[in-house]
Amino acid sequence: LKDSVNLALDAAPASVDVASVKAAFLALPGVSAVHDLHVWGLSTTDTALTAHLVHDRPDADVLLAEAQKVAKTGFGIAHTTLQLETGALPDCPDC
């Protein structure tokens, strides 16, 4: 029942420590900030993640693959949507 309530509330699954996910993304070379990080359950077995990663790398495609691997292998999150940013965006107060 608790899992069902958390799903209905779009809460992060208890098995995922969101602060650890953020720290893992920040540990990637060239990543200077992580914001708008959201983790929620799609079902009792599938988890989704969205985040903005601020970076200074010329190889954004490689960074994207590395970040997806961190999410999947480190936290079991296979459904990711990641926005890569090279600096603050004018319409994003958290960037």
N, C-alpha and C positions, 0 to 999 in steps of 0.2 A: 504494500500500500504506500509506503514511504517513497519508493521509486516512482510510482505513478503520480504522486503529488509533485515530486520534483520535476518530472517530465512536463506536467501541466504548467508549472511555474517557470519553465525554461531555466532551471537551476543547474549549476555545474554539477556533474556527477561527483559523488563523495570520493570516488577513486582517483580523481584528478585534482592535484594541488595547483591551482591557477598561478600562484606566486612562483612555483617551480617551473612552470611552463614559460613564464615571462623571463625568469633567470636563464633558462636554457636558450631562449632566443637571443637574449643579450650577450650570451657567451659566444655566439657565432661571430667570426671575424668580420669587422666592419659595421656591425649593427650597434648603433649608438642609443637607440630608444625604441621602446615598444609601447604602443598605446591602442586604445579601443580594442583591447583583448577581451573576447567573449568566448566562453566555453559552455556548451549545453548538450543535453542528451537528446538524440534523435529517437532513441528507443532505449530499452534497458541494456542493450549491448553495443549500440553505436553512438559515438560522440562526434560533435561538430565543433569547429573552432574558426573564429575570424580574428584577424589582428592586422595592425599597421606596423611595419618594421621600417624604421628610419636607418639608412645605411649610406656608406660612401664608397661602395664597391662598383667597379666597372662591369662586373660579371653578374648582373642581376638574375639571369636565368639559373646560374649555379647556386646563388644564394637562395633562390626560391626552392630549388630541389633540396638543398641542405635543410632549410627550415621545415619543409614537408617531412623529411626523414626524421628530424628531431621530434616532430609531433607524433608521427606514426610509431617509431621504434621506442621512443622514450616515454610516451604517454598513451599509446594505443589509439591515437586520434587519426583516422584515415580521411575524414571529411574536413578539408581545410580551405579557407578562402583568405589569402594573404595579400595585402596591399603593400607594395614596396615603394618607399618614398626616399628621395634624395635630400629633402629639406622640408622646412615648415611650409604647409599649404596655407594660402591666404584665408580660406574659408573653414579652417580646422583649428579651433582654439586649443585643442589638446596636442597638436603636432609640435 
